[in-house]
């Protein structure tokens, strides 16, 4: 099947407010006025958050792991990862830089909307941000989550976070809609293609075509993956990136699992797969591309640049770690494209491949995580 660039419209979704579909926590219950009478007056960037000093590390990790079945020993182990970087995760500073780049792109397009930023796990926290938006008189925002693939932790949980924050702020909290996932958007694929080509250029020319690209993403519990299109979207994105770059061998692997050993998570682990490839095929070169991460935060720095790199050095493998899309102009432009789609219902919704454009308004059974007891609202 040939690749197509689709441009369908989805105007009925643009007339609906996005809210969490779980019944706990609930979104504000005050009936909203007709949306056509409430203009969008803000952009909200929603991210994971990260510590910015050693004093932040344990409170941050307690926020991340609250209610999760993660052994305490694993939390202490992760805390040691942060200690190697003086307790500073780069994710917050990268969010600041991304917001600045988005603001500049909005100015270039004459899109005049203030940009707010709220995190799930560390300051600025979402509730504080929504309170500030309410204090500023903001009524309706379009949000972009710094997670490009659909799963509970990458989408639904953020929607629940927003709903909980709206409840905490009360009736003055702004309505919040979200943009669609851009895993197959031409801008995202083009940015990832550039990252791959830059990585390939660091290898000897005669070995590039045969070098396997290991696309990595954060592992999640298998039961979470089974209730989302996470793995499917990752494979489609990886396929599109390699097709765009004209490159052949690639695999999808995972990293950074944190659950108990008896709980199945997505595999193979990136380091396990490197070991296998070395044993089975005596590979001498490998590219690791963190497809599932938009910036070089702690999982990338420790799990890839430290653990995977050390393993490759031990095995005599030349490893090239491809860059994350970060501030790539095509990625930044894509974010603003997705926002403009929500502002203008008849705007084209481009995508690559046959998967189609992802939805804006999530259905009730989207990205469930049954272990939490959450069910459609």
C-alpha positions as CSV (number, residue, x, y, z in Angstrom):
1,X,0.0,0.0,0.0
2,X,1.4,3.4,-0.9
3,X,1.8,6.1,1.8
4,X,-0.9,8.7,1.8
5,X,-1.0,12.1,3.4
6,X,-4.6,12.4,4.7
7,X,-6.4,15.6,5.4
8,X,-9.8,14.8,6.9
9,X,-11.7,17.2,9.1
10,X,-13.3,16.4,12.4
11,X,-15.4,19.4,13.1
12,X,-17.9,17.8,15.4
13,X,-15.1,17.1,17.9
14,X,-14.1,20.7,17.9
15,X,-17.4,21.7,19.4
16,X,-16.9,19.5,22.4
17,X,-15.0,20.1,25.7
18,X,-12.4,17.6,26.6
19,X,-12.8,16.3,30.2
20,X,-11.6,13.2,32.0
21,X,-13.8,10.2,31.4
22,X,-13.3,8.6,34.7
23,X,-15.8,9.3,37.4
24,X,-13.1,10.0,40.0
25,X,-11.9,12.7,40.0
26,X,-14.8,14.4,38.4
27,X,-14.6,17.5,36.2
28,X,-16.4,20.6,37.3
29,X,-20.2,20.1,37.1
30,X,-21.3,23.6,36.3
31,X,-22.9,23.4,32.8
32,X,-20.6,25.3,30.3
33,X,-22.0,28.0,28.1
34,X,-22.2,27.2,24.4
35,X,-18.6,26.8,23.2
36,X,-19.1,29.1,20.2
37,X,-19.6,31.9,22.7
38,X,-16.5,31.0,24.7
39,X,-13.4,31.8,22.6
40,X,-10.2,30.0,23.2
41,X,-8.0,32.4,25.2
42,X,-5.0,30.3,26.3
43,X,-2.6,27.5,25.4
44,X,-1.7,25.0,28.2
45,X,1.4,22.9,28.0
46,X,1.1,19.8,30.2
47,X,4.1,17.7,31.2
48,X,5.5,15.2,33.7
49,X,7.7,17.5,35.7
50,X,11.1,16.8,37.3
51,X,13.3,17.8,40.3
52,X,15.7,20.7,40.1
53,X,17.9,19.9,43.1
54,X,18.6,17.0,45.5
55,X,16.0,18.4,48.0
56,X,13.3,17.9,45.4
57,X,14.1,14.3,44.5
58,X,12.3,12.3,47.1
59,X,9.2,14.5,47.2
60,X,9.1,14.3,43.4
61,X,9.4,10.5,43.4
62,X,6.7,10.2,46.0
63,X,4.4,12.2,43.8
64,X,5.3,10.0,40.8
65,X,4.9,6.7,42.6
66,X,1.9,7.5,44.8
67,X,-0.7,4.8,44.4
68,X,1.5,2.7,42.2
69,X,2.8,-0.9,43.0
70,X,6.4,0.0,42.8
71,X,8.9,-1.5,45.4
72,X,10.4,1.1,47.7
73,X,13.8,-0.3,46.7
74,X,13.2,0.8,43.2
75,X,12.4,4.3,44.3
76,X,15.7,4.5,46.2
77,X,17.5,3.1,43.1
78,X,16.0,5.8,40.9
79,X,16.9,8.5,43.5
80,X,20.5,7.4,43.1
81,X,20.2,8.0,39.4
82,X,19.2,11.6,40.1
83,X,22.1,11.9,42.6
84,X,24.6,11.4,39.8
85,X,23.1,14.5,38.2
86,X,23.0,16.6,41.4
87,X,19.3,15.9,41.6
88,X,18.5,18.0,38.5
89,X,16.3,16.5,35.8
90,X,16.6,18.5,32.5
91,X,12.9,18.1,31.8
92,X,11.7,21.4,33.4
93,X,14.4,23.5,31.6
94,X,13.6,21.7,28.4
95,X,9.9,22.6,28.8
96,X,10.8,26.2,29.3
97,X,12.8,26.2,26.1
98,X,10.0,24.4,24.2
99,X,7.5,26.9,25.4
100,X,9.7,29.7,24.3
101,X,10.0,28.1,20.9
102,X,6.2,27.6,20.7
103,X,5.7,31.2,21.6
104,X,8.0,32.4,18.9
105,X,6.3,30.2,16.3
106,X,2.9,31.6,17.4
107,X,4.2,35.1,17.0
108,X,5.4,34.2,13.5
109,X,1.9,33.0,12.6
110,X,0.2,35.9,14.3
111,X,-1.4,33.6,16.8
112,X,-1.9,35.7,19.9
113,X,-2.6,33.4,22.9
114,X,-0.8,33.3,26.2
115,X,1.0,30.1,27.0
116,X,0.7,28.4,30.5
117,X,2.5,25.4,31.8
118,X,1.5,22.8,34.4
119,X,3.1,19.5,35.5
120,X,1.8,16.3,36.9
121,X,4.5,15.7,39.5
122,X,6.5,18.8,40.2
123,X,6.3,22.6,40.1
124,X,4.6,24.3,38.3
125,X,1.8,21.9,39.4
126,X,-1.3,21.7,37.3
127,X,-3.6,22.9,40.0
128,X,-1.5,26.0,40.6
129,X,-1.4,26.7,36.9
130,X,-5.2,26.4,36.5
131,X,-5.7,28.7,39.5
132,X,-3.4,31.3,37.8
133,X,-5.4,30.9,34.6
134,X,-8.6,31.4,36.5
135,X,-7.1,34.5,38.3
136,X,-6.1,35.8,34.9
137,X,-9.7,35.4,33.6
138,X,-9.0,32.6,31.2
139,X,-12.0,30.6,30.3
140,X,-11.0,28.0,27.6
141,X,-7.6,26.5,26.8
142,X,-6.2,24.2,24.3
143,X,-3.6,21.8,25.8
144,X,-0.6,19.9,24.4
145,X,0.7,17.0,26.4
146,X,4.5,16.3,26.0
147,X,3.6,12.7,25.2
148,X,3.2,11.6,21.6
149,X,1.6,8.2,22.0
150,X,-1.6,7.0,23.5
151,X,-1.7,5.1,26.8
152,X,-3.1,5.6,30.3
153,X,0.0,7.4,31.6
154,X,0.6,9.4,28.4
155,X,-2.9,10.7,27.9
156,X,-5.9,9.6,30.1
157,X,-4.0,10.2,33.3
158,X,-3.2,13.7,32.2
159,X,-6.9,14.2,31.5
160,X,-7.7,13.0,35.0
161,X,-5.0,15.3,36.4
162,X,-6.6,18.3,34.6
163,X,-10.1,17.2,35.9
164,X,-8.8,17.0,39.5
165,X,-7.2,20.4,39.2
166,X,-10.4,21.9,37.8
167,X,-12.3,20.4,40.7
168,X,-9.8,21.9,43.1
169,X,-10.0,25.4,41.5
170,X,-13.8,25.3,41.3
171,X,-16.3,26.9,39.0
172,X,-13.8,29.5,37.8
173,X,-11.5,26.8,36.4
174,X,-11.0,27.1,32.6
175,X,-12.4,24.5,30.2
176,X,-9.5,22.5,28.7
177,X,-9.5,20.7,25.4
178,X,-6.6,18.7,24.1
179,X,-4.9,18.3,20.7
180,X,-4.7,14.9,19.0
181,X,-1.6,12.7,19.3
182,X,0.9,13.6,16.6
183,X,2.7,10.3,16.3
184,X,2.1,10.1,12.5
185,X,2.0,13.8,11.8
186,X,4.3,14.7,8.9
187,X,6.1,17.3,11.1
188,X,6.9,14.7,13.8
189,X,8.0,12.1,11.3
190,X,10.2,14.7,9.5
191,X,11.9,15.7,12.7
192,X,12.5,12.1,13.7
193,X,13.8,11.4,10.2
194,X,16.4,14.2,10.6
195,X,17.4,12.8,14.0
196,X,17.9,9.3,12.4
197,X,19.9,10.7,9.4
198,X,22.2,12.7,11.7
199,X,22.8,9.5,13.8
200,X,23.5,7.4,10.6
201,X,26.0,10.0,9.5
202,X,28.1,9.3,12.5
203,X,28.7,5.7,11.4
204,X,31.2,4.5,8.8
205,X,29.4,4.8,5.4
206,X,30.0,1.2,4.5
207,X,28.0,-0.1,7.6
208,X,25.1,2.3,7.7
209,X,22.6,0.4,5.6
210,X,23.0,-2.8,7.7
211,X,23.0,-1.1,11.1
212,X,19.9,-1.9,13.2
213,X,18.0,1.1,14.7
214,X,16.6,0.3,18.1
215,X,13.7,2.7,18.6
216,X,13.1,3.0,22.4
217,X,10.1,4.0,24.4
218,X,9.2,3.9,28.1
219,X,8.0,0.4,29.0
220,X,4.5,0.2,30.5
221,X,2.6,-2.6,32.2
222,X,1.3,-5.1,29.7
223,X,-2.3,-4.6,30.9
224,X,-2.0,-0.9,30.3
225,X,-0.6,-1.5,26.8
226,X,-3.5,-4.0,26.1
227,X,-6.0,-1.2,26.7
228,X,-4.4,1.4,24.4
229,X,-2.8,1.7,21.0
230,X,0.5,2.6,22.5
231,X,2.6,-0.2,21.0
232,X,0.7,0.0,17.6
233,X,1.4,3.7,17.3
234,X,5.0,3.3,18.2
235,X,5.5,0.7,15.6
236,X,3.7,2.8,13.0
237,X,5.8,5.8,13.8
238,X,9.1,3.9,13.7
239,X,8.1,2.4,10.3
240,X,7.3,5.8,8.9
241,X,10.6,7.3,10.2
242,X,12.6,4.5,8.6
243,X,10.6,4.8,5.3
244,X,11.2,8.5,5.2
245,X,15.0,8.0,5.8
246,X,15.2,5.2,3.4
247,X,16.6,2.9,6.1
248,X,16.0,-0.8,6.5
249,X,16.6,-2.7,9.7
250,X,14.8,-1.5,12.8
251,X,13.2,-2.9,16.0
252,X,11.0,-1.5,18.8
253,X,12.5,-2.0,22.3
254,X,11.6,-0.6,25.7
255,X,13.3,0.9,28.7
256,X,12.9,2.3,32.2
257,X,10.5,-0.3,33.6
258,X,9.8,0.2,37.3
259,X,7.1,-2.3,38.3
260,X,7.5,-5.5,40.4
261,X,9.2,-8.5,38.7
262,X,5.9,-10.5,38.7
263,X,4.0,-7.9,36.7
264,X,4.4,-8.2,32.9
265,X,5.7,-5.1,31.2
266,X,6.4,-4.4,27.5
267,X,9.6,-6.1,26.3
268,X,12.3,-6.5,25.1
269,X,14.4,-4.2,27.3
270,X,16.9,-2.2,25.3
271,X,19.9,-3.6,27.1
272,X,18.6,-7.2,26.9
273,X,18.1,-6.8,23.2
274,X,21.6,-5.4,22.7
275,X,23.0,-8.5,24.5
276,X,21.0,-10.8,22.3
277,X,22.0,-9.1,19.1
278,X,25.7,-9.2,20.1
279,X,25.4,-13.0,20.9
280,X,23.3,-14.0,17.9
281,X,24.7,-11.7,15.2
282,X,27.9,-10.2,16.7
283,X,26.7,-6.7,15.8
284,X,29.4,-4.1,15.8
285,X,27.2,-1.0,15.4
286,X,23.8,0.1,16.7
287,X,21.7,3.2,16.7
288,X,19.4,3.9,19.6
289,X,16.7,6.4,18.9
290,X,14.4,7.4,21.8
291,X,11.3,7.7,19.7
292,X,9.0,7.7,22.7
293,X,10.6,10.7,24.4
294,X,10.4,14.2,23.1
295,X,13.4,15.5,25.1
296,X,16.5,14.2,26.8
297,X,15.2,13.8,30.3
298,X,16.4,11.5,33.0
299,X,15.4,8.1,31.5
300,X,17.3,9.1,28.3
301,X,20.4,10.3,30.1
302,X,20.7,7.4,32.5
303,X,19.1,4.4,30.8
304,X,20.6,5.1,27.3
305,X,23.6,7.5,27.7
306,X,24.8,5.6,30.8
307,X,23.6,2.0,31.0
308,X,23.2,1.2,27.3
309,X,26.3,3.1,26.4
310,X,28.4,1.2,29.0
311,X,27.0,-2.1,27.8
312,X,27.9,-1.3,24.2
313,X,31.4,-0.2,25.3
314,X,31.9,-3.5,27.2
315,X,30.8,-5.5,24.1
316,X,32.9,-3.5,21.6
317,X,29.8,-2.1,19.9
318,X,29.8,1.4,18.4
319,X,26.6,2.9,19.7
320,X,25.2,6.1,18.4
321,X,22.3,7.6,20.3
322,X,20.1,9.7,18.1
323,X,18.8,13.0,19.4
324,X,15.3,13.5,20.7
325,X,13.1,15.9,18.7
326,X,13.4,18.5,21.4
327,X,13.4,22.0,19.8
328,X,13.5,20.7,16.2
329,X,11.8,23.4,14.1
330,X,9.6,20.8,12.4
331,X,8.4,19.4,15.8
332,X,7.7,22.9,17.2
333,X,5.8,23.7,14.0
334,X,3.8,20.5,14.4
335,X,2.7,21.5,17.9
336,X,1.3,24.8,16.6
337,X,-0.3,23.0,13.7
338,X,-2.2,20.8,16.1
339,X,-3.3,23.9,18.1
340,X,-4.5,25.6,15.0
341,X,-6.5,22.5,14.1
342,X,-8.5,23.0,17.3
343,X,-9.0,26.7,16.6
344,X,-10.3,26.3,13.1
345,X,-12.7,23.3,12.7
346,X,-12.1,23.1,8.9
347,X,-8.3,23.0,9.1
348,X,-6.7,20.1,7.4
349,X,-5.6,17.2,9.7
350,X,-2.5,15.8,8.0
351,X,-1.1,12.4,8.7
352,X,1.2,9.8,7.1
353,X,0.4,6.2,6.5
354,X,-2.9,4.4,6.7
355,X,-3.5,4.7,10.5
356,X,-5.4,8.0,10.1
357,X,-5.5,11.1,12.3
358,X,-5.8,10.4,16.0
359,X,-8.9,11.7,17.7
360,X,-9.2,14.9,19.8
361,X,-12.0,13.9,22.1
362,X,-11.3,10.6,23.8
363,X,-14.0,8.0,23.9
364,X,-15.1,6.6,27.3
365,X,-13.1,3.4,27.0
366,X,-9.9,5.1,25.8
367,X,-6.6,4.1,27.4
368,X,-8.1,2.3,30.4
369,X,-5.8,0.9,33.1
370,X,-7.9,-1.8,34.7
371,X,-5.6,-2.4,37.7
372,X,-6.6,1.1,39.0
373,X,-10.3,0.2,38.9
374,X,-11.0,2.9,36.5
375,X,-13.9,2.3,34.1
376,X,-15.6,4.3,31.4
377,X,-17.6,7.3,32.8
